[in-house]
């Protein structure tokens, strides 16, 4: 399982470095049909793609360097959510892509369960929330 996680981390890191770098190289992607094409045209014309691409490169490099991996996973979780939203609503034929990325993400994230556990508590501990403290 350790080797599978390593391979998943490297594949995900390379994938996001490549995807992010592509947004700086390709300024006018081939047109897509329907709403997906309109969305992509605005995404690239507004230079939003470069903003997103930079964050993707950073997260990918963090994964490849095996540094701050939980931070990279949180950043990539946002990209995964947006990718699913895009593919479910505008480009269903390519829905397999975020599914594969999610599988890799989950494989890596299972190693960091303990790091993510406090995020999923209903109430923060007293020492974190500041409740009960008087000045």
C-alpha angles and dihedrals in degrees: 000000000000091000091047090054091048092051091046091050092049094045092048092046093049091045094054094042088052094044092047095046090049090064089064094046101041109054097167112034120197111280119263123210123259126345092347089062093048091048092049092047091055092040092058099033091055091049089237086128091066092050091051092041092056091054090047091052091049093050091045093050090049089054093047092048090046089229126129089357094165089055090050090049092052091050090048092048088066091051090049092052091050092045091054091046091052096045096043094049104032114010110031093160091071097044089117090074099066089040090059092045090049091052091053091044092052092048090055095040093056088070089058099045092123091054092052097041096087090055090064098056118116094225129023118241115267094252092056101045097050092228116149095023118126126200 
